[in-house]
């Protein structure tokens, strides 16, 4: 591989594939043209505070906040906090941090479903008075049994025809805390023979004697998501209630509640395909298992697809937003290749990240004809894509480090790097030739003796002779030690969420998803790197200074992504 190929091969970008689709943008545009909603666009991002957000949520965040910004509307952040048994303030704080990190702000429009608990209760009483809701005393198992199946209609609860007066009395006593959990629920009275199981008298309220993070022990009955969600949308004046496809069958119930309540604002529910990404999962339940069993270091482990993990890995918010825009918004579920997300950060870092040299698995090189005790400074370009970033000085001396893998004693035909008697170029420095190999008592290579050509300073030979490889290096005298963490896919299979492909999630974990190297050598400029800084280690990939584990003078570098860009190559071949 030539120097140009070696250094620039991975900087190619794929050809343009046309504008991504977004059918929801088209709906909103048509609504505005028709004068619907008095020209208003009000969306919301409504997470349940029972876990950390993941890359799939980023698509929804970008869509809801992005549409509001594009059409000069507003987007609410609303926590659907209707299940205190699973909710924590930690999750609320992390969600707010994630939304802000992505570059969005809700301003004064942050809400909680718990803000509307009294209103939700009053609406439930109104449905009881209309004969559209009743207190049911079946157990949870009996309710499931009476519900029927996709091919068989459900059966009416024996409590379905309680009088309005009895239902009002029981519901008030449920609120007062007279009954134990599971004794009663409030159900909507719709149609037990409906072909849509969601319409078969769904539960609206259950008794749950758990302290709520905002309302304390004021309530011991809590509304179910389907009921609280649509009412919250209506109360807030949402115009477009955007959700993922699994809620498509819930839309008739969403509309039924709002129609029966006769609310002034009836938002339009629109479903879109959720984000499915190869080599990962999008399940809070599975995340909890990975964290709880110690397969990852926490929710922010850089191998996790959580936004906190992606942030800790070193991805930028702009690269994630770019990714979400590129995949578009469709009506059909599909799986997006992880390579596209990786391409988005490479594309950005290629232009923005300063270059540096780091040797991950060091092999000592002694230049036998270089003057002992002397050193010099050489000019190194900070970023060939952006001349304004200038250059830096890198020290050069008699003893260097190169990568172990850049030398072979008995190389195959297609190996062009350093070998006995072979000449190669050191990046920004000189041509060197290997003249001797030093081994320890076990036959392991521990040192190379080489000569350098003083006439090739800067990396060019005056006689225009060519070499087939250019190696990165650091001066042994001036280098600092650093820890480098090489991250790869957490799972070995492209579809770990498919039980046919991966019956047990922990059985598909990639044992090489994290390789920690604690004796790497870095050039002096990297030793002063600030937490959160990003670099391209030449020939190695893009790296991020870990904001938590790094110490002054001893940075820890997380590899964001390697230089190999399979997506760019695939798109180039396709185009």
Number of C-alpha atoms within 10 A of each C-alpha: 15 14 16 10 13 15 17 14 15 20 18 14 16 18 13 9 10 7 10 13 14 16 14 19 16 10 13 20 13 12 16 15 10 11 10 13 17 9 16 20 24 25 26 29 24 24 21 22 24 20 21 25 25 23 23 19 20 22 21 23 25 21 24 24 24 20 20 20 15 11 16 13 15 22 25 23 24 24 22 23 27 23 19 19 14 13 18 15 12 12 17 19 12 17 23 16 13 23 22 13 16 19 13 16 17 18 10 8 13 15 18 18 21 22 16 15 19 11 15 21 19 12 17 26 20 16 19 24 16 12 16 19 27 30 29 23 17 17 13 13 9 11 19 12 12 17 23 16 13 11 7 11 18 22 15 17 16 10 13 17 16 15 15 19 11 14 23 20 12 20 23 14 12 24 18 13 16 12 15 12 15 13 15 20 25 26 21 26 21 16 18 21 17 15 15 16 19 20 21 24 26 23 22 21 25 21 21 18 17 17 15 21 14 13 12 11 11 13 19 21 24 25 25 17 18 18 21 25 19 22 25 23 26 17 16 17 18 25 22 22 21 22 19 16 17 12 16 15 14 17 17 14 22 24 16 17 22 19 12 13 16 10 13 11 16 23 24 15 21 17 21 21 17 22 21 19 23 17 23 20 23 21 12 15 9 14 22 15 15 19 16 13 11 10 14 18 14 17 22 19 18 28 23 26 25 25 29 24 21 21 24 23 28 25 26 19 20 15 20 23 19 16 19 23 18 17 17 15 22 18 15 10 13 12 12 14 14 16 17 18 21 22 23 23 22 29 18 15 21 22 13 16 21 23 22 23 24 29 26 24 16 21 19 20 23 20 20 15 13 17 10 11 9 9 16 10 12 15 14 19 17 20 20 16 14 14 10 9 14 13 16 14 15 20 18 21 20 22 22 20 26 25 19 16 11 17 19 15 13 9 13 8 6 7 15 20 20 24 21 18 12 15 24 22 26 21 20 21 25 22 25 21 20 22 16 15 15 13 11 9 6 6 8 9 17 14 18 24 19 23 20 23 16 14 13 19 16 17 17 17 17 9 8 8 7 14 18 17 22 27 22 21 27 29 23 22 15 17 22 22 21 23 20 25 23 20 19 20 19 23 23 18 17 19 19 25 21 13 10 9 13 18 12 13 17 15 11 18 19 15 12 14 15 18 12 14 15 14 15 19 28 26 22 21 14 24 18 13 20 17 18 17 16 25 25 27 23 20 22 17 19 26 27 27 26 25 19 11 12 18 13 10 15 16 26 25 30 24 26 29 23 20 22 18 21 14 19 22 16 12 14 14 10 10 10
